[in-house]
């Protein structure tokens, strides 16, 4: 066989990037019940970013100096679905707390470290700052979708300056070529932050400076002055007076606009509804009017308002339902307005508000080319209302118009007194795991997560750092009793879905005696539809092994092996075979196979004993065991697959000639750099090259050391088995 080509450079090196927000050094402290604690100075960066992967490595001494002795450390950041806040768990590895996540979608991320749920510390090695919340740091993942928030070439953008005014501070952006003496005053936009925010939020988190610079360079907006003030719940009179005295800006309503995020957006709406004639242009980015629309004089509002445009994130945005009600109220009151549609990919956060600002600015002080929603945004036809508390079973899945699925789940009443509750699951990029904070809802905790693409998901509750199962979900995972599972149906998950009743293969339990463990054990065995124990030719057989901490049940309960095999068979992609999934928790899989598992399988099933019709594969520990069997019994299994596994150190004792002569397929799989066995796998391929062992490299599977990766590996591997050179694997 020929070796599949692979990149020459397989080990990624990570380099620090400081991209984006102005680098400003701020005081670093940890918030605890007892007050701030200063961390030790760090010699190396705690965060490195490369190719969209964020890698965290915090020295244990720094954590101890900052937080004291803690048992749990997480990175809290906007890594979750919809760019919502979530917690990425760090693992104590040697003298550091480490984790890696990615590839992250392009955008600006903010993060901080949290120990034992209550102790918060800023990254002492990252000089970026968030003035309104000094524990946050930021980093930028560049990409096409983030081009408007990227820095422009030096000297080509506008200017930012800070001014003081009675009642607060403001950051003011003036356009490139700003001329304080030009004949016509500049139109002006007053841009407000959300509740608890400040004047710097729009530049440090909203990237307003970069958005304004890029749109100006592209001539997509009118030259204007943009004033970003501190949060206020009342009129902007003091700020307006200060700006009039310092900048060459218009004083008439036709050339004044107001907009804001969250509470700032709600304030913008109130301004045009209750004080018509003050601002002719208004935008609400996820604004929530808790008291509804005030009584308005629609004729006056319509006469003085050129634009009132509303924005909202998806179902995870608390402004989603209020925006629906506001749209209805404005329509009923005959107030002219526009709606940007539901942003399907962002919630109540700066990712959404950055996009809102980029859409809003080109519409100001000119005739807009269109008044409809942004491309890809969705209609808002009804409120999002999950079932009442206590409804079972959970989770509850709801779908948007574009097919995106949102999952809502709640705890029981047993955690009413808990302090910190999160929902852990595989919904981060590539199937990585993050904890999404849950919100107290009466005597329960509840959260909505999404959008989730079609796939197989698993989750658990983390209550004050202790794992609990969702007892309202009837699914079970034998080796992980606190996990629950659910499938989001769709084309992408088609091979993981159940086939119609009676159309799939049979799944049976096989009892056998483990001579290695000296105990009775069980295996799962899948036989294909139409399995005939009396047919002339014995069936080929695949022995499929699990990983460390798992058992024979995992390929069925977590790997979706039955569904994958059933669907492949129905598609005509699978050679009829028997698949044996046994218990690999033994010191020697070779002995367990040849003395226990294989004899029992041959005694009960009509399977072949010919090496050319036997396959062996495994994930993680099972993959390492598979390579050990290949070394000790070359040619016994002509078809070999390893998922996230390799050989520790330099391989020894391999009979290269026997392996190459007796192996029809040796196919190697790995997850991406978030898979901790990735470097071991790649080093193993280098060693095989040196030894001359022939293999196929399947390429990097997007995903971590987890089931999302291994399900994809089995999807690819199974159809390749037991085919002649003249009958290659069908496409999958």
C-alpha positions as CSV (number, residue, x, y, z in Angstrom):
1,X,0.0,0.0,0.0
2,X,1.1,3.6,-0.4
3,X,1.5,6.0,2.5
4,X,-0.9,8.8,2.6
5,X,0.9,12.1,2.3
6,X,1.0,14.3,5.4
7,X,2.4,17.7,6.3
8,X,6.1,17.7,6.9
9,X,5.6,20.0,9.9
10,X,3.3,18.1,12.1
11,X,4.1,19.6,15.5
12,X,2.7,23.1,16.0
13,X,4.7,25.6,18.0
14,X,2.7,28.2,19.7
15,X,3.8,31.9,19.7
16,X,2.3,34.7,21.7
17,X,0.3,37.3,19.8
18,X,-0.8,40.6,21.2
19,X,-3.4,41.6,18.7
20,X,-6.1,44.1,19.0
21,X,-7.0,46.2,22.0
22,X,-4.7,48.9,23.1
23,X,-2.0,47.5,25.4
24,X,-2.5,49.2,28.7
25,X,-1.0,47.9,32.0
26,X,-3.5,47.7,34.8
27,X,-3.4,46.6,38.4
28,X,-3.8,42.9,38.7
29,X,-5.7,41.4,41.6
30,X,-7.8,38.5,42.7
31,X,-11.3,39.0,43.9
32,X,-12.1,36.8,46.9
33,X,-14.3,37.1,49.9
34,X,-11.4,38.5,51.8
35,X,-10.4,41.0,49.1
36,X,-7.8,41.3,46.4
37,X,-4.6,39.2,46.4
38,X,-1.7,40.0,44.2
39,X,-0.3,37.2,42.0
40,X,3.3,36.5,41.6
41,X,5.0,38.0,38.6
42,X,5.0,35.5,35.7
43,X,8.1,35.0,33.6
44,X,6.2,33.3,30.7
45,X,2.8,34.1,29.1
46,X,-0.1,32.3,30.5
47,X,-1.8,32.3,27.1
48,X,-0.5,31.6,23.6
49,X,-2.6,31.8,20.5
50,X,-1.8,30.2,17.1
51,X,-4.0,29.3,14.2
52,X,-7.1,30.0,16.2
53,X,-6.1,27.7,19.1
54,X,-5.8,29.2,22.5
55,X,-3.4,27.4,24.8
56,X,-3.4,28.2,28.5
57,X,-0.5,27.2,30.8
58,X,-0.4,28.9,34.2
59,X,2.4,28.0,36.6
60,X,1.1,26.3,39.8
61,X,3.2,28.7,41.9
62,X,1.5,31.7,40.2
63,X,-2.0,30.2,40.9
64,X,-1.0,29.5,44.5
65,X,0.3,33.0,45.0
66,X,-2.8,34.5,43.4
67,X,-5.5,32.3,44.8
68,X,-4.0,30.3,47.6
69,X,-4.5,26.5,47.6
70,X,-7.3,25.6,45.2
71,X,-8.6,22.3,43.8
72,X,-10.3,23.7,40.7
73,X,-9.1,26.3,38.2
74,X,-11.1,27.4,35.1
75,X,-10.7,30.0,32.4
76,X,-13.9,32.0,32.2
77,X,-14.4,33.5,28.7
78,X,-16.7,33.9,25.8
79,X,-15.8,30.5,24.3
80,X,-19.2,29.0,24.5
81,X,-21.9,28.6,21.8
82,X,-23.2,32.0,20.6
83,X,-20.0,33.6,22.0
84,X,-21.6,33.4,25.5
85,X,-19.6,33.1,28.6
86,X,-18.4,29.7,29.6
87,X,-15.8,28.0,31.7
88,X,-12.9,26.0,30.3
89,X,-11.5,23.6,32.9
90,X,-7.8,23.6,33.5
91,X,-5.9,20.4,34.4
92,X,-3.0,20.2,36.8
93,X,-0.2,18.9,34.7
94,X,3.2,18.8,36.4
95,X,4.0,22.3,37.7
96,X,1.2,24.1,35.7
97,X,-2.5,24.3,35.2
98,X,-3.1,23.8,31.4
99,X,-5.8,23.5,28.8
100,X,-6.3,24.2,25.1
101,X,-9.3,25.1,23.0
102,X,-10.0,25.7,19.3
103,X,-10.0,26.4,16.6
104,X,-12.0,29.4,17.8
105,X,-14.1,31.3,15.3
106,X,-12.5,34.6,14.4
107,X,-13.3,37.4,16.8
108,X,-12.3,39.1,20.0
109,X,-12.3,37.1,23.2
110,X,-12.1,38.1,26.8
111,X,-11.2,35.9,29.7
112,X,-10.1,35.6,33.3
113,X,-9.2,32.8,35.7
114,X,-11.4,31.5,38.4
115,X,-10.4,29.2,41.3
116,X,-12.8,27.1,43.4
117,X,-15.7,29.1,41.9
118,X,-15.0,32.3,44.0
119,X,-11.4,33.4,43.5
120,X,-10.9,35.5,40.3
121,X,-7.6,36.7,38.8
122,X,-6.6,38.5,35.7
123,X,-3.9,37.1,33.4
124,X,-0.8,38.8,34.9
125,X,1.1,38.3,31.7
126,X,-1.4,39.9,29.3
127,X,-1.3,43.7,29.3
128,X,-4.6,44.2,27.6
129,X,-7.2,45.9,29.8
130,X,-10.9,46.2,30.3
131,X,-11.4,49.4,32.3
132,X,-14.9,48.6,33.6
133,X,-13.8,45.1,34.8
134,X,-10.1,45.0,35.6
135,X,-10.0,41.2,35.9
136,X,-10.6,40.7,32.2
137,X,-8.0,40.3,29.5
138,X,-8.6,40.1,25.7
139,X,-7.1,38.5,22.6
140,X,-8.1,38.6,18.9
141,X,-8.4,35.6,16.6
142,X,-8.0,37.0,13.2
143,X,-10.0,35.9,10.2
144,X,-12.3,37.0,7.4
145,X,-15.4,37.3,9.6
146,X,-13.4,39.5,12.0
147,X,-11.9,41.8,9.3
148,X,-13.9,44.9,10.5
149,X,-12.5,44.6,14.0
150,X,-8.9,44.3,12.9
151,X,-6.4,47.1,13.2
152,X,-6.0,49.3,10.1
153,X,-2.6,50.4,8.9
154,X,-0.9,52.9,11.1
155,X,-1.9,56.5,10.3
156,X,-4.9,55.6,8.2
157,X,-7.6,55.5,10.8
158,X,-9.3,58.1,12.9
159,X,-8.2,59.5,16.3
160,X,-9.3,58.5,19.8
161,X,-9.2,60.8,22.8
162,X,-10.6,60.8,26.2
163,X,-12.5,63.8,27.7
164,X,-14.0,64.4,31.1
165,X,-17.5,65.9,31.6
166,X,-19.7,66.5,34.6
167,X,-20.9,63.1,35.6
168,X,-18.3,60.9,33.8
169,X,-15.7,60.3,31.1
170,X,-16.1,59.8,27.4
171,X,-14.0,58.3,24.6
172,X,-14.4,60.3,21.4
173,X,-13.5,59.1,17.9
174,X,-12.9,61.6,15.2
175,X,-12.7,60.5,11.5
176,X,-9.6,60.5,9.4
177,X,-8.9,64.1,8.2
178,X,-11.1,65.6,10.9
179,X,-11.2,69.4,10.4
180,X,-12.4,71.5,13.3
181,X,-12.8,74.5,10.9
182,X,-14.7,72.9,8.1
183,X,-17.9,74.7,7.0
184,X,-20.4,72.0,7.9
185,X,-20.3,70.6,11.5
186,X,-19.8,66.9,11.7
187,X,-22.8,64.7,12.5
188,X,-22.4,62.9,15.8
189,X,-23.3,59.5,17.2
190,X,-23.6,59.1,21.0
191,X,-22.8,55.4,21.7
192,X,-23.8,54.0,25.1
193,X,-22.5,51.0,27.0
194,X,-24.6,48.5,28.9
195,X,-25.4,48.3,32.6
196,X,-22.3,48.4,34.7
197,X,-20.2,49.4,31.7
198,X,-18.1,52.5,31.1
199,X,-16.9,54.8,28.4
200,X,-14.0,52.4,27.4
201,X,-16.2,49.3,26.8
202,X,-16.9,50.2,23.2
203,X,-13.3,50.4,22.3
204,X,-11.9,47.7,24.6
205,X,-14.6,45.1,24.1
206,X,-16.7,46.4,21.2
207,X,-13.7,47.3,19.0
208,X,-15.6,50.4,17.9
209,X,-12.3,52.2,17.0
210,X,-11.4,49.4,14.5
211,X,-14.9,49.2,13.1
212,X,-15.1,53.0,12.6
213,X,-11.6,53.0,11.0
214,X,-12.4,50.2,8.6
215,X,-15.7,51.5,7.5
216,X,-14.2,55.0,7.0
217,X,-11.4,53.7,4.9
218,X,-13.8,51.7,2.8
219,X,-16.0,54.8,2.5
220,X,-19.0,52.9,3.8
221,X,-20.1,55.5,6.3
222,X,-20.4,59.3,6.5
223,X,-17.6,61.1,8.2
224,X,-18.9,61.7,11.8
225,X,-17.8,62.1,15.4
226,X,-18.6,59.2,17.7
227,X,-18.9,59.8,21.4
228,X,-18.8,56.8,23.8
229,X,-19.7,58.0,27.3
230,X,-20.2,56.4,30.7
231,X,-23.5,54.7,31.4
232,X,-26.4,57.0,32.3
233,X,-30.1,56.2,32.9
234,X,-31.2,59.7,32.0
235,X,-30.8,62.3,29.3
236,X,-27.3,62.9,27.8
237,X,-27.5,66.6,28.3
238,X,-24.2,67.0,30.2
239,X,-22.3,64.9,27.8
240,X,-23.8,66.7,24.8
241,X,-22.9,70.1,26.2
242,X,-19.3,68.9,26.8
243,X,-19.0,67.6,23.2
244,X,-20.4,70.8,21.7
245,X,-17.8,72.8,23.6
246,X,-14.9,70.6,22.4
247,X,-15.7,69.3,19.0
248,X,-17.1,70.7,15.7
249,X,-20.4,68.7,15.8
250,X,-23.9,69.4,14.7
251,X,-26.5,70.6,17.2
252,X,-29.6,69.8,15.2
253,X,-31.5,66.5,15.7
254,X,-31.2,65.6,12.0
255,X,-27.5,65.2,12.4
256,X,-27.5,63.5,15.9
257,X,-27.8,59.8,16.6
258,X,-27.9,57.7,19.7
259,X,-27.4,54.0,20.1
260,X,-26.2,51.5,22.7
261,X,-25.8,47.9,23.8
262,X,-28.1,46.2,26.2
263,X,-29.3,48.9,28.7
264,X,-27.7,51.5,26.5
265,X,-29.9,50.4,23.6
266,X,-33.0,50.5,25.8
267,X,-32.0,54.1,26.7
268,X,-31.7,55.0,23.0
269,X,-35.2,53.7,22.3
270,X,-36.6,55.7,25.2
271,X,-34.9,58.8,23.9
272,X,-36.6,58.8,20.6
273,X,-40.0,57.7,22.0
274,X,-40.2,60.1,25.0
275,X,-38.1,63.0,23.7
276,X,-38.8,63.2,20.0
277,X,-36.7,65.8,18.2
278,X,-33.6,65.2,20.3
279,X,-32.1,62.5,18.1
280,X,-33.3,61.6,14.5
281,X,-31.4,58.3,14.4
282,X,-31.5,55.6,17.0
283,X,-30.3,52.0,17.4
284,X,-31.0,49.4,20.1
285,X,-28.5,46.5,20.3
286,X,-30.1,43.9,22.5
287,X,-31.9,46.5,24.5
288,X,-34.5,45.4,27.0
289,X,-37.4,47.7,28.0
290,X,-38.6,45.9,31.2
291,X,-41.7,48.2,31.5
292,X,-42.6,48.0,27.8
293,X,-43.2,50.8,25.4
294,X,-44.1,54.1,27.1
295,X,-47.2,56.0,25.9
296,X,-46.0,57.8,22.8
297,X,-47.2,60.3,20.2
298,X,-46.5,58.4,17.1
299,X,-47.0,61.4,14.8
300,X,-44.3,63.4,16.6
301,X,-41.9,60.4,16.8
302,X,-42.3,59.6,13.1
303,X,-42.0,63.2,12.1
304,X,-38.7,63.6,13.9
305,X,-37.1,60.2,13.6
306,X,-35.3,59.2,10.4
307,X,-34.2,55.7,11.7
308,X,-35.2,53.5,14.6
309,X,-33.5,50.1,14.1
310,X,-33.7,47.2,16.5
311,X,-31.3,44.3,16.9
312,X,-31.3,41.1,19.0
313,X,-29.2,38.0,19.4
314,X,-30.6,34.4,19.2
315,X,-32.7,32.5,21.8
316,X,-29.9,32.7,24.4
317,X,-30.2,36.5,24.3
318,X,-32.4,37.8,27.2
319,X,-33.4,40.5,24.8
320,X,-35.0,38.0,22.4
321,X,-38.5,38.0,23.9
322,X,-38.5,41.7,24.9
323,X,-37.5,42.5,21.3
324,X,-40.5,40.5,20.0
325,X,-42.8,42.4,22.4
326,X,-41.2,45.7,21.5
327,X,-41.7,45.1,17.8
328,X,-45.3,44.3,18.4
329,X,-45.8,47.4,20.5
330,X,-44.2,49.7,18.1
331,X,-46.3,48.3,15.3
332,X,-49.5,48.6,17.3
333,X,-48.5,52.2,18.2
334,X,-47.8,52.9,14.4
335,X,-44.2,54.0,15.2
336,X,-42.0,53.4,12.1
337,X,-39.1,51.2,12.8
338,X,-36.7,48.6,11.3
339,X,-35.6,45.2,12.5
340,X,-32.2,43.6,11.7
341,X,-33.6,40.1,12.3
342,X,-32.4,37.6,14.8
343,X,-28.6,37.1,14.8
344,X,-28.4,33.3,14.6
345,X,-24.8,33.0,15.9
346,X,-24.5,35.3,18.9
347,X,-26.3,36.0,22.1
348,X,-26.3,39.0,24.5
349,X,-22.7,39.8,24.1
350,X,-20.1,41.9,22.4
351,X,-19.8,39.7,19.3
352,X,-23.4,40.5,18.5
353,X,-23.0,44.2,19.4
354,X,-19.9,44.6,17.2
355,X,-21.9,43.2,14.2
356,X,-24.8,45.5,15.1
357,X,-22.6,48.6,15.1
358,X,-21.1,47.6,11.8
359,X,-24.6,47.3,10.3
360,X,-25.9,50.5,12.0
361,X,-23.1,53.0,11.1
362,X,-23.5,52.9,7.3
363,X,-27.2,53.7,7.7
364,X,-26.6,57.0,9.5
365,X,-27.0,60.5,8.1
366,X,-27.7,59.1,4.6
367,X,-30.3,57.2,2.7
368,X,-29.8,53.5,3.4
369,X,-29.6,51.2,0.5
370,X,-32.0,48.7,2.2
371,X,-34.1,48.5,5.3
372,X,-34.3,44.8,5.7
373,X,-32.4,42.4,8.0
374,X,-28.7,41.5,7.6
375,X,-27.9,38.6,5.4
376,X,-28.5,35.3,7.2
377,X,-30.5,36.8,10.0
378,X,-33.8,35.2,10.9
379,X,-37.4,36.3,11.4
380,X,-38.8,36.7,14.9
381,X,-42.3,35.3,14.7
382,X,-42.9,34.3,18.3
383,X,-41.4,34.3,21.8
384,X,-39.2,31.6,23.0
385,X,-40.9,29.8,25.9
386,X,-39.4,26.6,27.3
387,X,-41.7,24.2,29.1
388,X,-42.8,25.0,32.7
389,X,-40.5,23.9,35.6
390,X,-40.5,20.2,36.3
391,X,-41.5,19.1,32.8
392,X,-39.9,15.8,31.9
393,X,-38.1,14.3,30.1
394,X,-35.2,16.7,29.5
395,X,-33.5,18.2,27.6
396,X,-36.0,20.2,25.6
397,X,-34.9,20.9,22.0
398,X,-36.2,23.7,19.9
399,X,-35.4,24.7,16.4
400,X,-35.0,28.0,14.6
401,X,-36.1,28.7,11.1
402,X,-32.7,27.9,9.7
403,X,-32.6,24.5,11.4
404,X,-30.3,25.5,14.3
405,X,-31.2,23.7,17.5
406,X,-31.2,25.1,21.0
407,X,-31.2,22.9,24.1
408,X,-32.8,23.9,27.4
409,X,-32.2,21.9,30.6
410,X,-32.9,22.5,34.2
411,X,-31.9,20.9,37.5
412,X,-34.3,19.5,40.0
413,X,-35.1,21.3,43.3
414,X,-32.3,19.6,45.2
415,X,-29.8,22.3,44.4
416,X,-31.9,25.3,45.5
417,X,-29.2,26.3,48.0
418,X,-26.3,25.8,45.6
419,X,-23.9,28.8,44.9
420,X,-22.4,28.0,41.5
421,X,-24.0,25.7,39.0
422,X,-22.8,25.1,35.4
423,X,-23.7,22.7,32.6
424,X,-20.7,20.8,31.2
425,X,-20.9,19.4,27.7
426,X,-19.2,18.9,24.3
427,X,-20.5,22.0,22.6
428,X,-17.2,24.0,22.3
429,X,-15.3,24.0,19.0
430,X,-14.5,20.5,17.6
431,X,-16.5,18.9,20.4
432,X,-14.3,20.2,23.3
433,X,-15.9,20.7,26.7
434,X,-16.9,23.9,28.4
435,X,-19.2,24.7,31.4
436,X,-22.0,27.0,30.6
437,X,-23.3,29.0,33.7
438,X,-26.8,28.1,34.7
439,X,-29.3,30.7,36.1
440,X,-31.3,30.3,39.2
441,X,-35.0,30.0,38.4
442,X,-37.0,29.7,41.6
443,X,-35.8,26.5,43.4
444,X,-34.2,25.2,40.2
445,X,-31.4,26.2,37.8
446,X,-31.9,26.5,34.1
447,X,-30.0,27.4,30.9
448,X,-30.5,27.4,27.1
449,X,-27.4,26.4,25.0
450,X,-27.1,26.8,21.3
451,X,-27.1,27.0,18.4
452,X,-26.1,23.3,18.3
453,X,-25.4,21.7,14.9
454,X,-26.7,18.2,14.3
455,X,-24.6,15.7,16.3
456,X,-24.5,13.6,19.4
457,X,-24.1,15.5,22.7
458,X,-23.4,14.6,26.3
459,X,-23.6,16.7,29.4
460,X,-23.7,16.8,33.2
461,X,-24.4,19.3,36.0
462,X,-21.5,20.7,38.0
463,X,-22.9,21.9,41.3
464,X,-20.4,23.6,43.6
465,X,-17.7,21.6,41.9
466,X,-19.5,18.3,42.2
467,X,-20.8,16.4,39.2
468,X,-24.4,15.3,39.0
469,X,-26.6,13.5,36.4
470,X,-29.7,15.0,34.9
471,X,-32.1,12.5,36.4
472,X,-34.8,13.7,34.2
473,X,-33.0,12.4,31.1
474,X,-33.5,8.7,30.8
475,X,-30.2,8.1,28.9
476,X,-27.3,6.5,30.7
477,X,-23.6,6.0,30.3
478,X,-22.4,3.0,32.3
479,X,-18.8,4.2,32.7
480,X,-19.8,7.8,33.4
481,X,-22.8,7.6,35.7
482,X,-23.3,11.4,35.8
483,X,-23.4,11.9,32.0
484,X,-26.6,12.2,30.0
485,X,-26.9,12.2,26.2
486,X,-29.0,13.5,23.4
487,X,-28.9,13.6,19.6
488,X,-29.6,16.7,17.5
489,X,-31.0,15.2,14.3
490,X,-30.0,16.5,10.9
491,X,-28.0,15.6,7.8
492,X,-24.7,16.1,9.5
493,X,-25.7,13.5,12.2
494,X,-27.4,11.1,9.9
495,X,-25.0,8.3,10.4
496,X,-25.4,8.6,14.2
497,X,-29.1,8.4,14.2
498,X,-31.2,5.3,14.8
499,X,-32.4,3.5,11.7
500,X,-36.1,2.5,11.5
501,X,-37.1,-0.3,13.8
502,X,-36.3,-3.7,12.4
503,X,-33.9,-2.3,9.7
504,X,-30.7,-2.5,11.6
505,X,-28.3,-5.2,12.8
506,X,-28.7,-7.1,16.1
507,X,-26.8,-6.1,19.3
508,X,-26.2,-8.9,21.7
509,X,-24.2,-9.5,24.8
510,X,-21.5,-12.2,24.8
511,X,-20.3,-13.8,28.0
512,X,-16.7,-14.9,28.2
513,X,-14.1,-15.9,30.8
514,X,-11.2,-13.5,31.2
515,X,-8.1,-15.6,31.9
516,X,-6.1,-12.4,32.5
517,X,-8.4,-10.9,35.0
518,X,-9.7,-14.3,36.3
519,X,-13.3,-13.2,36.1
520,X,-16.4,-13.6,34.0
521,X,-16.9,-10.7,31.6
522,X,-19.2,-9.5,28.8
523,X,-18.9,-8.0,25.4
524,X,-21.3,-6.4,23.0
525,X,-21.5,-8.0,19.6
526,X,-23.1,-6.5,16.5
527,X,-24.3,-8.7,13.7
528,X,-25.4,-7.3,10.4
529,X,-29.0,-7.4,9.1
530,X,-29.7,-10.8,7.6
531,X,-26.9,-12.5,9.6
532,X,-26.9,-16.2,8.7
533,X,-25.0,-18.5,11.1
534,X,-25.3,-21.3,8.5
535,X,-24.0,-19.4,5.4
536,X,-21.1,-21.1,3.6
537,X,-18.5,-18.4,4.2
538,X,-17.8,-17.2,7.7
539,X,-18.2,-13.5,8.3
540,X,-15.2,-11.2,8.7
541,X,-14.9,-9.8,12.2
542,X,-13.7,-6.5,13.7
543,X,-12.6,-6.4,17.3
544,X,-13.2,-2.9,18.5
545,X,-11.6,-1.7,21.7
546,X,-12.4,1.2,24.1
547,X,-10.2,3.6,26.0
548,X,-8.9,4.0,29.6
549,X,-11.6,4.4,32.2
550,X,-14.1,3.0,29.8
551,X,-15.7,-0.4,29.2
552,X,-17.3,-2.6,26.5
553,X,-20.4,-0.5,26.8
554,X,-18.9,2.7,25.7
555,X,-18.7,2.1,21.9
556,X,-22.5,1.5,22.1
557,X,-23.6,4.1,24.6
558,X,-21.1,6.9,23.6
559,X,-19.5,5.9,20.3
560,X,-22.9,5.2,18.5
561,X,-21.2,2.2,17.0
562,X,-24.5,0.4,16.3
563,X,-26.0,3.4,14.6
564,X,-22.9,4.0,12.5
565,X,-22.8,0.3,11.5
566,X,-26.5,0.1,10.8
567,X,-26.5,3.2,8.6
568,X,-23.4,2.3,6.7
569,X,-24.9,-1.2,6.0
570,X,-28.2,0.4,4.8
571,X,-26.2,2.7,2.5
572,X,-24.3,-0.3,1.0
573,X,-21.0,1.1,2.3
574,X,-20.2,-1.8,4.7
575,X,-19.0,-5.3,4.0
576,X,-21.3,-7.6,6.1
577,X,-19.2,-8.3,9.2
578,X,-19.5,-9.1,12.9
579,X,-18.2,-6.5,15.3
580,X,-17.0,-7.5,18.8
581,X,-16.7,-4.8,21.5
582,X,-15.1,-6.4,24.6
583,X,-13.6,-5.3,27.9
584,X,-10.0,-4.2,27.4
585,X,-9.2,-3.3,31.0
586,X,-6.3,-5.8,31.3
587,X,-2.5,-5.6,31.4
588,X,-2.2,-7.6,28.2
589,X,-4.8,-7.3,25.5
590,X,-3.0,-10.0,23.4
591,X,-3.6,-12.6,26.1
592,X,-7.2,-11.4,26.7
593,X,-7.9,-11.6,22.9
594,X,-6.4,-15.0,22.1
595,X,-7.3,-16.7,25.4
596,X,-10.7,-15.2,26.1
597,X,-12.5,-12.9,23.7
598,X,-11.7,-14.6,20.4
599,X,-12.4,-18.2,21.4
600,X,-15.8,-17.1,22.9
601,X,-16.7,-15.1,19.8
602,X,-15.8,-18.0,17.5
603,X,-17.8,-20.4,19.6
604,X,-21.0,-18.4,19.3
605,X,-20.7,-16.6,16.0
606,X,-20.0,-17.7,12.5
607,X,-16.8,-15.7,12.1
608,X,-13.6,-16.2,10.3
609,X,-10.3,-17.2,11.8
610,X,-8.3,-16.1,8.8
611,X,-6.0,-13.1,9.3
612,X,-7.2,-11.6,6.1
613,X,-10.7,-11.5,7.5
614,X,-9.9,-10.2,10.9
615,X,-9.6,-6.5,12.0
616,X,-8.5,-4.9,15.2
617,X,-9.0,-1.2,16.2
618,X,-9.2,0.9,19.3
619,X,-9.3,4.4,20.7
620,X,-6.8,5.9,23.0
621,X,-5.8,3.0,25.4
622,X,-7.4,0.6,23.0
623,X,-5.3,2.1,20.2
624,X,-2.1,1.7,22.1
625,X,-3.1,-1.9,22.9
626,X,-3.8,-2.5,19.2
627,X,-0.3,-1.4,18.2
628,X,1.1,-3.7,20.9
629,X,-0.8,-6.6,19.4
630,X,0.5,-5.6,15.9
631,X,4.0,-5.8,17.4
632,X,3.6,-9.1,19.2
633,X,1.4,-10.8,16.6
634,X,2.2,-9.3,13.2
635,X,-0.1,-10.5,10.4
636,X,-2.7,-11.9,12.8
637,X,-5.1,-9.1,12.0
638,X,-4.8,-7.8,8.4
639,X,-6.7,-4.7,9.1
640,X,-5.6,-2.3,11.9
641,X,-7.0,1.1,13.0
642,X,-5.7,3.4,15.8
643,X,-7.8,6.3,17.0
644,X,-5.8,8.9,19.1
645,X,-3.0,6.6,19.9
646,X,0.7,5.8,19.2
647,X,3.8,4.3,20.6
648,X,5.6,5.8,23.6
649,X,9.3,6.4,22.8
650,X,11.2,4.7,20.0
651,X,9.3,1.5,18.8
652,X,11.3,-1.6,19.4
653,X,10.6,-5.3,18.6
654,X,8.6,-4.7,15.4
655,X,9.1,-7.2,12.7
656,X,8.7,-4.8,9.8
657,X,8.8,-7.5,7.1
658,X,6.1,-9.5,8.8
659,X,3.9,-6.5,9.5
660,X,4.1,-5.2,5.9
661,X,3.5,-8.7,4.5
662,X,0.6,-9.5,6.7
663,X,-1.2,-6.1,7.1
664,X,-3.6,-5.0,4.4
665,X,-4.4,-1.7,6.1
666,X,-2.8,0.1,9.0
667,X,-4.8,3.4,9.2
668,X,-3.8,6.0,11.8
669,X,-6.2,8.7,13.1
670,X,-5.7,11.6,15.5
671,X,-7.6,14.6,16.8
672,X,-6.3,18.1,16.4
673,X,-3.8,19.8,18.7
674,X,-6.4,19.8,21.5
675,X,-6.0,16.0,21.5
676,X,-3.3,15.3,24.1
677,X,-2.1,12.3,22.2
678,X,-1.6,14.3,19.0
679,X,2.2,14.7,19.5
680,X,2.5,11.0,20.4
681,X,0.6,10.0,17.2
682,X,2.7,12.2,15.0
683,X,6.0,11.0,16.5
684,X,4.8,7.4,15.9
685,X,4.3,8.2,12.3
686,X,7.9,9.5,12.1
687,X,9.1,6.4,13.7
688,X,7.2,4.2,11.3
689,X,8.7,6.1,8.5
690,X,12.2,5.4,9.8
691,X,11.4,1.7,10.3
692,X,9.7,1.3,7.0
693,X,6.4,0.3,8.3
694,X,3.7,1.0,5.7
695,X,0.6,2.8,6.9
696,X,-2.1,5.3,5.9
697,X,-2.5,8.6,7.8
698,X,-6.1,9.7,7.8
699,X,-5.2,13.3,8.4
700,X,-6.2,15.4,11.4
701,X,-9.7,14.9,12.6
702,X,-11.1,18.2,13.9
703,X,-11.7,17.5,17.5
704,X,-10.2,16.7,20.9
705,X,-9.4,13.5,22.7
706,X,-13.1,12.6,22.8
707,X,-16.1,10.9,21.3
708,X,-16.7,13.5,18.6
709,X,-13.3,12.6,17.2
710,X,-13.7,8.8,17.6
711,X,-17.2,8.6,16.1
712,X,-15.8,10.3,13.0
713,X,-12.9,7.9,13.0
714,X,-15.2,4.8,13.0
715,X,-17.4,6.4,10.3
716,X,-14.3,6.6,8.1
717,X,-12.7,3.3,9.1
718,X,-15.5,0.7,9.0
719,X,-16.3,1.0,5.3
720,X,-12.6,0.4,4.4
721,X,-12.5,-3.1,5.9
722,X,-12.4,-6.4,4.1
723,X,-12.3,-5.0,0.6
724,X,-10.1,-6.2,-2.2
725,X,-7.7,-4.0,-4.0
726,X,-10.2,-4.0,-6.9
727,X,-13.0,-2.9,-4.6
728,X,-12.0,0.2,-2.8
729,X,-14.0,1.8,0.0
730,X,-17.1,3.6,-1.2
731,X,-17.3,7.3,-0.3
732,X,-18.8,8.0,3.2
